């Protein structure tokens, strides 16, 4: 279950947006983007270790803890998670449709419907947790291996990467905030932690194992990020123009031609499908606390959530605007959720006899300040969408 929770978190993070962000920022910053990735991995570990330890120690879901910190805060967080989760899931469903279009040439809407059925089958299993864990692990390993292959085949300048990781020629704040929000923002912050709670892993004695699981999840996402970055960099330094419509596909197409393009379709499908599963499970886990029917028929409501998002994409389309909106919402959610966890970490009414390490509190506060700034900047993105 620990490995399953780690992969659920990692594969929830590795979605279509993750692939596109990496390609776009690699083109802009080249080898110096490695420094941004390293810093974001460190920040991601701080966030996840803080949140997972507190959730497991308290034995409560994130929204329950938030409500105990400030009455009503959990409802507010749940509402933001639900709004962002719907928007992201529609984008993830769209990603599965576009990937099957890449592989087989079928209509993206048909591809989305087929993919939704595959994801739904996971939640019809009597052992939903185990089925979800296996799905995330198998496709997670598959994605990483394909990305590593492309990274080696692209022959990036590893010497320059080693230097620029610690002495970047260009380092900007915005991509760092974007990557953090995309990796541990919104529902992703709680994906693995809530999986552990669902698996009855709670209490002080489980905190150490939860920490290992949180770090493993970030390491898996970090390896995938670096592999994609190196593949993109190997292409970018050769002066090859990236496809403006689908930049993430360019390195795959460059190193392996048509076969590489099909490989990208498989990576995109794996990324999108695992994100659909992770997003649906975690988003509904925020709702089940408040409604007895959702608690009693959890899998059915998850299936309904996937069906709704799929129909929205088929009938309405335009997932890009929704993804931008969800990304902006994530910029607001992360400091609120992290802040509520930090306020709860030493409250015996919430965590009992558990003593949260002082170093994690200090590091968490620093990340909180950083993310508040990023969240304020994300408000501009939300305003732009409604003009």
HELIX and SHEET records of a PDB file:
HELIX    1   1 UNK A    2  UNK A   13  1                                  12    
HELIX    2   2 UNK A   16  UNK A   29  1                                  14    
HELIX    3   3 UNK A   30  UNK A   32  5                                   3    
HELIX    4   4 UNK A   33  UNK A   58  1                                  26    
HELIX    5   5 UNK A   62  UNK A   69  1                                   8    
HELIX    6   6 UNK A   73  UNK A  104  1                                  32    
HELIX    7   7 UNK A  108  UNK A  122  1                                  15    
HELIX    8   8 UNK A  128  UNK A  153  1                                  26    
HELIX    9   9 UNK A  158  UNK A  164  1                                   7    
HELIX   10  10 UNK A  173  UNK A  184  1                                  12    
HELIX   11  11 UNK A  188  UNK A  198  1                                  11    
HELIX   12  12 UNK A  204  UNK A  206  5                                   3    
HELIX   13  13 UNK A  207  UNK A  236  1                                  30    
HELIX   14  14 UNK A  247  UNK A  249  5                                   3    
HELIX   15  15 UNK A  250  UNK A  285  1                                  36    
HELIX   16  16 UNK A  292  UNK A  296  1                                   5    
HELIX   17  17 UNK A  298  UNK A  315  1                                  18    
HELIX   18  18 UNK A  319  UNK A  344  1                                  26    
HELIX   19  19 UNK A  348  UNK A  351  1                                   4    
HELIX   20  20 UNK A  358  UNK A  385  1                                  28    
END                                                                             
